[in-house]
């Protein structure tokens, strides 16, 4: 069986981003490719990684909250992280607010760790 490839560009130095990427499990028909955006700058120029992680699937790019919404359709729902994905199932005020909170927390944590939040 040929698996469809999904590439995620993320900040490996961010503890939230790194944990999410390491524990994310997709359905069996997908292959997950992780790219550290601090090292691999090969991202579509229309996107700024500083505005959130980026997912590439079949030449389609999704960023931030939209990336989480897309991943909800391909994540393995039997895992703990997969079960949490229901929070981003729909484009609504709650999921938008939750993503913004996580985005701000990332910046705060990186500041406390004395790392640059801007890639």
VOVORO-422494 format. One record per residue: residue number from 1; residue in one letter; x negated, y negated, z of N, C-alpha, C, O in turn. Coordinates in steps of 0.001 Angstrom, whole numbers, plus 500000, padded with zeros to 6 digits. Example, Ala and Ser with C-alpha at 12.3 -4.5 7.8 and 13.67 -1.06 7.14 Angstrom:
% VOVORO-422494
  resi  resn     n.x     n.y     n.z    ca.x    ca.y    ca.z     c.x     c.y     c.z     o.x     o.y     o.z
     1     a  486810  505690  507800  487700  504500  507800  486800  503300  507800  485764  503319  508465
     2     s  487150  502250  507080  486330  501060  507140  487100  499970  507870  486591  498862  508039
% end
This chain:
% VOVORO-422494
  resi  resn     n.x     n.y     n.z    ca.x    ca.y    ca.z     c.x     c.y     c.z     o.x     o.y     o.z
     1     x  499157  501190  500000  500000  500000  500000  499115  498750  500000  498235  498594  500846
     2     x  499364  497888  499055  498626  496629  498985  499309  495627  499912  500512  495383  499824
     3     x  498503  495058  500799  499044  494092  501756  498927  492679  501197  497947  492333  500539
     4     x  499943  491878  501472  499903  490467  501078  499059  489712  502102  499175  489937  503306
     5     x  498213  488817  501606  497282  488105  502480  497879  486796  502985  498480  486027  502235
     6     x  497694  486577  504265  498079  485318  504901  496825  484772  505572  496213  485442  506404
     7     x  496450  483552  505203  495260  482926  505771  495683  481823  506726  496534  480994  506403
     8     x  495079  481824  507902  495337  480779  508893  494037  480018  509124  493008  480606  509455
     9     x  494102  478698  508945  493001  477799  509272  493329  477185  510627  494373  476553  510790
    10     x  492442  477371  511593  492725  476927  512956  491439  476449  513619  490351  476609  513067
    11     x  491571  475865  514801  490429  475369  515558  490002  476442  516557  490652  476635  517584
    12     x  488924  477127  516256  488462  478228  517111  487970  477734  518467  487953  478504  519427
    13     x  487569  476466  518568  487078  475932  519839  488208  475575  520797  487973  475385  521990
    14     x  489418  475483  520288  490577  475197  521137  491038  476510  521769  491341  477462  521050
    15     x  491096  476578  523109  491499  477834  523748  492911  478279  523368  493159  479477  523234
    16     x  493839  477338  523191  495210  477690  522787  495207  478286  521379  495776  479351  521137
    17     x  494555  477578  520459  494521  478002  519056  493821  479351  518908  494289  480229  518184
    18     x  492706  479502  519597  491927  480723  519501  492701  481922  520060  492703  482998  519462
    19     x  493348  481734  521191  494141  482826  521780  495304  483196  520873  495577  484377  520654
    20     x  495982  482197  520349  497106  482458  519447  496634  483274  518244  497255  484274  517884
    21     x  495539  482845  517628  495034  483524  516429  494591  484955  516740  494834  485863  515945
    22     x  493948  485161  517884  493466  486503  518236  494601  487476  518531  494507  488659  518204
    23     x  495671  486982  519146  496754  487876  519561  497897  487980  518557  498810  488785  518738
    24     x  497852  487178  517509  498912  487213  516507  498848  488518  515721  497811  488860  515154
    25     x  499942  489228  515693  500041  490474  514930  501172  490321  513925  502294  489957  514279
    26     x  500859  490606  512670  501853  490489  511610  502486  491847  511328  501992  492886  511765
    27     x  503580  491813  510594  504202  493056  510141  503187  493823  509296  502259  493229  508747
    28     x  503361  495127  509193  502391  496000  508524  502113  495649  507066  501052  496000  506548
    29     x  503020  494978  506402  502833  494689  504975  501972  493443  504719  501820  493020  503573
    30     x  501411  492858  505786  500598  491644  505648  499211  491847  506238  499025  492576  507212
    31     x  498247  491181  505621  496879  491158  506134  496583  489739  506603  496773  488781  505852
    32     x  496119  489603  507838  495825  488297  508416  494346  487972  508244  493474  488756  508620
    33     x  494081  486805  507670  492718  486312  507504  492608  485032  508323  493361  484083  508105
    34     x  491670  485008  509264  491483  483849  510131  490262  483066  509685  489197  483635  509444
    35     x  490428  481745  509577  489333  480860  509176  489205  479752  510208  490168  479043  510501
    36     x  488005  479613  510754  487727  478544  511695  487580  477243  510904  486643  477096  510121
    37     x  488488  476318  511105  488496  475069  510331  487278  474199  510619  486957  473311  509829
    38     x  486599  474436  511725  485380  473677  512019  484216  474144  511136  483270  473392  510900
    39     x  484290  475373  510656  483221  475920  509821  483633  476030  508355  482827  475769  507462
    40     x  484861  476408  508108  485345  476628  506740  486213  475448  506320  487372  475351  506723
    41     x  485662  474566  505525  486369  473347  505104  487093  473545  503774  487506  472569  503147
    42     x  487249  474773  503344  487868  475104  502060  489391  475083  502154  490043  476098  501910
    43     x  489948  473952  502499  491392  473822  502676  491914  472855  501623  491225  471908  501245
    44     x  493113  473092  501159  493753  472204  500184  493629  470756  500662  493961  470447  501807
    45     x  493157  469882  499797  492882  468486  500172  494134  467689  500538  494022  466589  501078
    46     x  495320  468222  500255  496556  467523  500622  496839  467635  502118  497724  466957  502640
    47     x  496086  468492  502803  496343  468734  504214  495171  468276  505063  494011  468425  504678
    48     x  495487  467717  506221  494478  467310  507192  494608  468248  508386  495627  468240  509077
    49     x  493588  469049  508626  493628  470040  509705  493863  469381  511064  494325  470039  511996
    50     x  493554  468106  511185  493765  467396  512448  495243  467168  512754  495593  466741  513854
    51     x  496106  467452  511786  497553  467327  512006  498195  468659  512381  499419  468755  512457
    52     x  497385  469680  512614  497907  470988  513012  497328  472089  512150  496816  471846  511057
    53     x  497422  473315  512667  496856  474443  511930  497589  474645  510609  498723  474195  510440
    54     x  496930  475325  509679  497449  475476  508318  497532  476954  507966  496615  477728  508244
    55     x  498641  477330  507353  498845  478699  506879  498955  478662  505360  499667  477834  504792
    56     x  498239  479574  504717  498302  479719  503262  498843  481105  502933  498329  482120  503403
    57     x  499903  481124  502105  500505  482379  501666  500949  482208  500223  501798  481369  499924
    58     x  500378  483002  499332  500741  482959  497907  500689  481537  497335  501636  481100  496680
    59     x  499620  480835  497570  499425  479458  497088  500406  478452  497679  500509  477330  497183
    60     x  501119  478831  498714  501973  477898  499455  501281  477581  500769  500734  478465  501428
    61     x  501313  476311  501139  500682  475885  502380  501747  475371  503338  502690  474687  502938
    62     x  501577  475714  504606  502469  475268  505671  501584  474727  506787  500515  475272  507063
    63     x  502039  473644  507429  501223  473064  508487  502043  472797  509731  503224  472456  509661
    64     x  501377  472962  510892  501995  472640  512168  503244  473440  512445  503239  474669  512372
    65     x  504309  472740  512760  505576  473388  513088  506091  474224  511923  506628  475311  512136
    66     x  505938  473739  510705  506388  474497  509521  505600  475805  509396  506141  476821  508958
    67     x  504322  475773  509782  503512  476996  509763  504055  478002  510772  504141  479195  510479
    68     x  504419  477523  511957  505003  478422  512963  506331  478992  512486  506615  480172  512694
    69     x  507139  478165  511850  508423  478641  511321  508193  479720  510263  508898  480729  510240
    70     x  507205  479508  509385  506900  480527  508376  506416  481814  509040  506881  482904  508703
    71     x  505485  481687  509980  504939  482880  510636  506017  483668  511367  505890  484881  511540
    72     x  507069  482992  511796  508165  483690  512463  508765  484773  511563  509259  485789  512053
    73     x  508720  484556  510263  509307  485533  509339  508389  486731  509079  508849  487751  508566
    74     x  507112  486626  509421  506169  487713  509128  505509  488309  510372  504759  489280  510272
    75     x  505784  487738  511527  505161  488216  512760  505813  489526  513212  507003  489755  512993
    76     x  505016  490367  513837  505517  491617  514399  506285  491284  515675  505687  490869  516669
    77     x  507585  491460  515653  508446  491050  516769  508350  491979  517986  508949  491694  519023
    78     x  507607  493083  517872  507489  493990  519016  506407  493539  519991  506334  494056  521106
    79     x  505568  492584  519595  504513  492093  520480  505044  490941  521330  506059  490329  520999
    80     x  504348  490654  522427  504759  489562  523309  504788  488235  522554  505755  487479  522643
    81     x  503719  487965  521811  503654  486718  521047  504732  486680  519972  505312  485629  519700
    82     x  504994  487821  519370  506053  487909  518364  507419  487581  518938  508249  486956  518277
    83     x  507646  488007  520172  508926  487716  520827  509054  486234  521154  510157  485688  521139
    84     x  507932  485580  521450  507967  484137  521735  508232  483307  520481  508645  482151  520571
    85     x  507998  483886  519342  508170  483152  518085  509610  482714  517840  509846  481826  517020
    86     x  510565  483309  518523  511955  482890  518312  512141  481416  518661  513081  480783  518180
    87     x  511255  480861  519490  511344  479442  519845  511148  478545  518623  511598  477400  518611
    88     x  510478  479066  517604  510203  478282  516397  510968  478813  515194  510597  478560  514048
    89     x  512029  479545  515463  512776  480182  514384  513490  479167  513499  513616  479371  512291
    90     x  513939  478116  514075  514738  477147  513323  514089  475774  513381  513399  475436  514343
    91     x  514317  475003  512355  513843  473623  512328  514827  472797  513149  515844  472332  512635
    92     x  514513  472622  514428  515414  471875  515295  514616  470974  516230  513385  470998  516237
    93     x  515322  470193  517002  514688  469226  517893  513839  469937  518942  512739  469484  519254
    94     x  514336  471044  519490  513604  471759  520533  512264  472278  520019  511232  472060  520654
    95     x  512268  472961  518876  511010  473515  518363  510052  472396  517951  508837  472534  518098
    96     x  510584  471306  517442  509755  470166  517072  509098  469552  518312  507904  469253  518304
    97     x  509873  469371  519360  509352  468816  520607  508326  469758  521234  507280  469312  521704
    98     x  508620  471042  521243  507701  472026  521812  506368  472017  521065  505310  472072  521691
    99     x  506411  471950  519744  505168  471923  518978  504375  470651  519290  503155  470707  519439
   100     x  505048  469518  519388  504352  468259  519692  503689  468312  521065  502585  467797  521242
   101     x  504356  468929  522034  503778  469078  523374  502517  469941  523302  501492  469590  523887
   102     x  502589  471058  522593  501421  471935  522441  500286  471214  521717  499116  471389  522059
   103     x  500629  470412  520727  499637  469660  519964  498908  468660  520865  497689  468517  520777
   104     x  499649  467975  521725  499051  467015  522661  498216  467740  523712  497123  467289  524056
   105     x  498723  468860  524223  497967  469648  525203  496627  470104  524634  495622  470137  525345
   106     x  496617  470452  523368  495365  470846  522712  494344  469719  522811  493185  469951  523157
   107     x  494774  468507  522507  493856  467367  522557  493356  467119  523977  492177  466828  524182
   108     x  494248  467234  524952  493869  467018  526352  492854  468072  526793  491836  467739  527400
   109     x  493124  469325  526493  492218  470411  526893  490852  470250  526234  489827  470420  526894
   110     x  490823  469928  524961  489537  469732  524290  488784  468544  524883  487559  468586  524998
   111     x  489496  467496  525256  488864  466345  525904  488243  466774  527232  487104  466417  527533
   112     x  488996  467540  528026  488491  468014  529317  487294  468954  529146  486415  469015  530006
   113     x  487271  469672  528049  486152  470576  527756  484988  469831  527098  483957  470424  526780
   114     x  485169  468534  526900  484178  467664  526263  483853  468117  524840  482697  468129  524416
   115     x  484904  468485  524124  484776  468858  522714  485606  467882  521897  486595  467338  522388
   116     x  485211  467664  520675  485946  466760  519796  487242  467422  519356  487248  468581  518941
   117     x  488342  466678  519449  489612  467224  518971  489757  467014  517466  490527  467710  516805
   118     x  489018  466056  516936  489070  465792  515494  488045  466679  514792  486873  466731  515165
   119     x  488521  467362  513781  487643  468291  513048  487106  467584  511810  486346  468175  511043
% end
